[in-house]
């Protein structure tokens, strides 16, 4: 028999037990939860303690845990208690980077739709907004919130009764059912790891512990690119600051390949090259190339 380690949860630091749970229990679906606070300000945050628990009535349950570091509660839980409404949006691969960026703990009242570059769509039966990019959106009334503890790491089950469903026709098969290949869902694993239903494991680095600038802070010519995808913009938005003009100039001086692309003056090729850098996890070079096209329009 293989050697095992055996532990009692009470003997472990909470963070260690949390890591064991998330590393072992997966893949976990993601509830991308949209709420409003008491003043009507939007909030959007993902939760992987989530699943469907009943079809009649249709009930989804997700659990925002109390923060381990300081035992505070998350804005989503606070909003759900105040308004008793939520929209649960399903996450597919095309929006996974933007979803990850939205998990950044921005200050209360900050609009994560805007920071993550996602589109707010008015709901029909509840007040929180839907995520237009999500392939399936569930408008829900919160029927009960059950706290599982009072200390850091304790979950809070939010019972959400579905009152209306919105499904993109792009993910339906010929019989009107959801095609499991077309929906292209992603799920959380342990650490930075995700699972993609169509392929398998892939990695998404966690958002910065400091605040990323957000997609809304990306210069408009880059943000409105016809080449860069939502995922690309999500990666670009997860930087603490934009490179300076001097840093961009130094990059141009030392990167012959980048200068060659810039000298052509074709924005499409410049954005394709930046996308290539992103695919190689070279975020710094992607930013500097894109900014060179803005800072130095007459490329040397």
C-alpha positions in Angstrom: 0.0 0.0 0.0 1.3 3.5 -0.8 2.4 5.6 2.1 -0.2 8.1 3.2 -0.2 11.2 5.3 -3.1 11.4 7.7 -4.1 14.7 9.4 -6.9 16.0 11.6 -8.2 19.4 10.3 -8.1 21.0 13.7 -4.3 20.3 13.8 -3.6 22.2 10.5 -3.4 25.9 9.7 -6.6 27.0 7.9 -4.7 27.9 4.8 -3.2 24.4 4.6 -6.5 22.7 5.0 -8.0 25.0 2.4 -5.2 24.0 0.0 -5.8 20.3 0.6 -9.5 20.7 0.0 -9.1 22.7 -3.3 -6.3 20.4 -4.5 -8.3 17.3 -4.0 -11.9 18.3 -4.8 -12.1 19.3 -8.4 -12.7 20.2 -11.1 -15.2 22.7 -9.5 -17.7 24.7 -11.6 -17.5 28.4 -11.3 -20.4 30.7 -10.2 -19.6 34.1 -11.7 -22.0 36.0 -9.3 -23.4 39.4 -10.1 -25.0 41.4 -7.3 -25.9 45.0 -6.4 -25.2 46.7 -3.1 -27.8 48.6 -1.2 -26.9 51.7 -3.2 -27.4 49.9 -6.5 -23.7 49.6 -7.4 -22.7 46.5 -9.4 -20.4 43.8 -8.1 -19.1 40.8 -9.9 -17.0 38.0 -8.4 -16.3 34.3 -9.2 -16.8 31.4 -6.6 -15.9 27.8 -7.2 -17.7 26.5 -4.1 -20.8 26.0 -6.4 -23.1 23.5 -7.9 -26.8 22.7 -8.8 -28.8 21.0 -6.1 -32.4 20.8 -7.4 -34.3 21.1 -10.7 -37.8 21.4 -9.2 -37.5 24.1 -7.9 -34.3 24.9 -9.7 -31.8 25.7 -7.0 -28.1 26.7 -7.4 -26.0 27.1 -4.3 -22.6 28.9 -4.0 -20.6 29.8 -1.0 -18.5 32.9 -0.4 -16.2 32.0 2.4 -15.1 34.3 5.2 -11.6 35.6 4.5 -8.9 33.5 6.2 -6.5 36.4 6.8 -8.9 38.7 8.7 -12.2 36.9 9.0 -14.1 39.6 7.0 -16.9 38.8 4.6 -17.0 39.4 0.8 -19.0 42.0 -0.9 -21.1 39.4 -2.7 -22.3 37.9 0.6 -23.0 41.4 2.0 -25.0 42.3 -1.2 -26.9 39.1 -1.3 -28.0 39.6 2.3 -29.2 43.1 1.6 -31.0 42.6 -1.7 -31.7 38.8 -1.8 -31.0 38.7 -5.6 -28.1 37.4 -7.7 -27.3 36.5 -11.3 -25.1 33.4 -11.7 -23.2 33.5 -15.0 -21.5 30.4 -16.4 -17.8 30.8 -17.3 -16.4 29.5 -20.6 -12.8 29.5 -21.9 -13.3 32.7 -24.0 -13.8 34.8 -20.8 -11.6 32.9 -18.3 -8.9 35.6 -18.0 -11.5 38.3 -17.5 -13.2 36.2 -14.9 -9.9 35.8 -13.1 -9.2 39.6 -13.2 -12.7 40.2 -11.7 -11.6 38.0 -8.7 -9.2 40.8 -7.7 -10.4 42.3 -4.4 -11.2 45.8 -5.6 -12.6 48.3 -3.0 -16.3 48.2 -2.2 -18.3 50.0 -4.9 -15.7 49.4 -7.7 -17.4 48.0 -10.7 -15.7 44.7 -11.7 -17.7 44.6 -14.9 -15.8 47.7 -16.0 -12.4 46.5 -14.5 -12.7 43.2 -16.3 -14.0 44.6 -19.6 -17.2 42.7 -19.4 -20.6 43.9 -20.7 -23.5 44.6 -18.3 -26.9 43.4 -19.6 -30.1 44.3 -17.8 -31.9 41.4 -16.3 -35.6 40.8 -16.7 -36.8 39.7 -13.3 -34.0 40.7 -10.9 -32.0 43.9 -10.5 -28.4 42.6 -10.8 -26.9 42.7 -14.3 -26.0 39.7 -16.4 -22.7 39.2 -18.1 -23.3 39.4 -21.8 -20.2 37.3 -22.6 -21.4 34.3 -20.5 -23.0 31.5 -22.5 -25.6 30.8 -19.8 -27.0 33.3 -17.3 -29.3 32.4 -14.4 -31.4 35.2 -12.8 -32.0 34.1 -9.2 -33.9 35.0 -6.0 -31.9 34.3 -2.9 -34.2 32.1 -0.7 -31.8 31.4 2.2 -28.3 32.1 3.4 -26.8 29.6 5.8 -23.6 30.4 7.6 -21.4 27.4 8.3 -19.2 29.0 10.9 -18.0 32.3 12.3 -14.2 32.1 11.8 -12.0 32.7 8.8 -12.5 30.1 6.1 -16.1 29.4 7.1 -18.5 29.1 4.1 -21.9 30.8 3.7 -24.3 28.9 1.5 -26.4 31.2 -0.7 -29.5 29.2 -1.9 -30.4 30.8 -5.2 -33.7 29.9 -6.9 -33.6 30.3 -10.7 -36.4 32.5 -11.9 -35.2 33.0 -15.5 -32.5 31.4 -17.7 -30.7 33.0 -20.7 -28.8 30.6 -23.0 -26.7 31.6 -26.0 -28.0 29.9 -29.2 -24.3 29.4 -30.1 -24.0 26.6 -27.5 -27.1 24.7 -28.5 -27.1 21.5 -30.6 -29.7 20.7 -33.4 -32.1 19.4 -30.7 -32.0 22.6 -28.7 -29.9 21.1 -25.9 -26.6 22.5 -24.6 -23.8 21.0 -26.6 -21.0 20.1 -24.1 -18.3 20.9 -26.6 -19.7 24.2 -27.8 -20.2 25.6 -24.3 -16.5 25.0 -23.6 -16.7 25.4 -19.8 -13.8 25.8 -17.5 -13.6 24.7 -13.8 -11.3 25.4 -10.9 -8.6 23.1 -9.6 -6.0 23.7 -6.9 -3.5 26.6 -6.9 -3.5 28.4 -10.2 -4.9 25.4 -12.1 -8.1 25.2 -14.1 -9.7 22.4 -16.2 -11.1 23.0 -19.7 -13.8 20.5 -20.6 -12.6 20.3 -24.2 -8.9 19.9 -23.5 -7.9 19.3 -19.9 -5.6 21.2 -17.5 -4.3 24.7 -18.1 -3.0 27.4 -15.8 -4.2 30.9 -15.0 -1.9 32.9 -12.7 -3.8 34.4 -9.8 -4.5 38.2 -10.0 -1.9 40.4 -8.3 -2.2 40.8 -4.6 -1.9 44.5 -5.4 -4.6 45.9 -7.6 -4.4 45.3 -11.4 -5.1 48.4 -13.5 -8.2 46.7 -15.0 -9.2 46.6 -18.7 -10.9 50.0 -18.3 -7.5 51.6 -17.8 -6.0 50.1 -21.0 -5.5 52.8 -23.7 -8.5 52.9 -26.0 -6.6 51.9 -29.2 -5.4 48.8 -27.5 -8.7 48.1 -25.7 -10.7 48.3 -28.9 -8.3 46.1 -30.9 -9.9 43.9 -33.5 -7.2 41.3 -32.8 -6.8 41.1 -29.1 -9.4 38.9 -27.4 -11.1 39.3 -24.1 -8.7 36.9 -22.5 -5.8 38.9 -24.0 -7.2 42.1 -22.5 -7.7 40.3 -19.1 -4.0 39.5 -19.0 -3.0 43.0 -20.0 -5.3 44.4 -17.3 -3.6 42.4 -14.6 -0.6 44.6 -14.2 0.0 47.1 -11.4 1.2 49.8 -13.7 1.7 50.5 -17.4 5.3 50.6 -18.6 6.7 54.1 -18.9 7.8 55.8 -22.1 11.5 55.4 -21.2 10.9 51.6 -20.5 9.2 51.3 -23.9 12.1 53.2 -25.6 14.6 50.8 -24.0 12.6 47.8 -25.2 12.6 49.1 -28.8 16.3 49.7 -28.7 17.1 46.2 -27.6 14.5 44.1 -29.5 15.2 44.0 -33.2 12.2 41.8 -34.0 9.8 44.2 -32.3 11.4 47.1 -34.2 10.9 45.3 -37.4 7.2 44.8 -36.7 6.8 48.4 -35.6 8.6 49.8 -38.7 5.9 48.2 -40.9 3.3 50.5 -39.3 0.6 47.9 -39.6 -1.4 47.9 -36.4 -2.9 44.5 -37.2 0.6 42.9 -37.3 1.7 44.8 -34.2 -1.3 43.4 -32.3 -0.7 39.9 -33.6 2.9 40.1 -32.4 1.7 41.3 -29.0 -0.7 38.4 -28.9 2.2 36.1 -29.7 4.1 37.5 -26.7 1.1 36.9 -24.4 0.8 33.3 -25.6 4.4 32.9 -24.5 3.6 34.5 -21.1 5.8 37.5 -21.9 3.4 40.2 -20.7 6.0 42.9 -20.4 7.0 42.7 -24.0 3.4 42.6 -25.1 2.7 45.8 -23.2 5.8 47.6 -24.5 5.2 46.7 -28.1 1.6 47.9 -27.9 2.6 51.1 -26.2 5.5 51.7 -28.7 2.9 52.0 -31.4 1.2 54.8 -29.3 4.2 56.6 -27.8 6.2 56.6 -31.0 3.8 56.7 -34.0 6.7 57.5 -36.4 8.6 54.3 -35.7 12.4 54.6 -36.2 
